[in-house]
Amino acid sequence: MSIAQERRLVTAIPGPGSQERLDRKKAHVADGVGTTLPVFIVEAGGGVLVDVDGNHLIDLGSGIAVVSVGNAAPAVVRNVQEQVAAFTHTCFMVTPYDGYVDVCAALAELTPGDHAKKSALFNSGAEAVENAVKIARVATGKDAVAVFDHAYHGRTNLTMAMTAKNMPYKNGFGPFAGEVYRAPMSYPLRDGLTGEQAAARAIDVIEKQVGAANLACVVIEPIQGEGGFVVPAPGFLPALAAWARDNGVVFIADEIQTGFCRTGDWFASDDEGVVPDLVTTAKGIAGGLPLAGVTGRADLMDSVHVGGLGGTYGGNPVACAAALGAIEEMREGALDERAREIGTIMATRLGELAAVHDVIADIRGRGAMMAIELCRPGTTEPDAARTAAVAAHCHQQGVVVLTCGTWGNVFRFLPPLSISDELLQEAFDVVAEAFSATA
Ligand code: PLZ
């Protein structure tokens, strides 16, 4: 690793170089595109981001769960360099190439279940979700889509309708796509229900307000991402999947944020042995290059007419080469196990923190996808102000932390799986200090 794996601050955050570039950004980039931490990056790898001023920041975000294998991971760089020099694009629908088929074969092997599976590749998570719904509609001949409170599925028109939170994702952007219905999620901190009880509640809403006879699919994140890393109570996902199977409804797991070793398994559905009919993937699949997939039961995937699925860039050869490199890194580095080790360290540090700071109402997550929810002590009243203050302190001290949640009161920790124990511990020293400093 050529980048020193240490936190090193040589200027204020942002430094003068970043400040100058922020002014240019302001002049040329639409204000609607926000910034979490205003430093401009020139290099990254392991667990470190280096900015234009030479500051070394510890990365606890992985570019929102994307660079799970690390930034510029060796096998990704090698494969991309070879592919980009050979050819950059043909359009798979015009003249095919091996990389696309290789990624689909790998997806069939790695996603839950050992039934016959096929895949189609796209550019973004939202596009994968849209296509999963298209496939479910053709396969079932039904229209309705059930999603959950706190869900996040993207920013395109259909996926905005599927996403729960208005601000910033939906506000003013309607009208939204129709035939999307929302059911209550299992949220143990806030509903106190068992998984079975929460599933019965959700199924009742779906049956009474939509009806299985009209429902093409249920779409759910096995652990919710943007919505607050909400982990449903055990039994919730299996009960929903069983209901979908018994009622001719396609069960779609959106594993865009949870997939590819993030939660300590290859896919979060594996934890309870849930086998979805269709799985959507993106983010961690390709080490930072834009690629997404829909993978699932061959009979469902093949229900769509020839020419019905595609897109100019879907499964671009360079992105596929990157994915094959990322999958090689995950396999050879046993990154599912590494995610569990990282999870143990994070859970220990967060437990220590929660023992001291009663603003921490919940610690949840799995593997290298952990979160804490901040509430006014002794209540479940969200404390977004404290969350923002702690985040600002961490950013100033050179640790990239991300927040999420319907109320903006959740810290999510998503380090690259290439981070060292030392760096991870140091990052949590800074988080602890940020809690004390803002108490
Ligand atoms: N489904 C579960 O997490 C993307 C959004 C960042 P795209 N989450 C990060 C932002 O603010 O835009 C996501 C997800 C789940 C779908 C998506 C959408 O994936 O690749 O951003 O389209």
Residues whose N, C-alpha, C, O or C-beta is under 5 A from the ligand:
A	BS01	PLZ	I64 S124 G125 A126 E127 Y152 H153 G154 E221 G225 D254 I256 Q257 A282
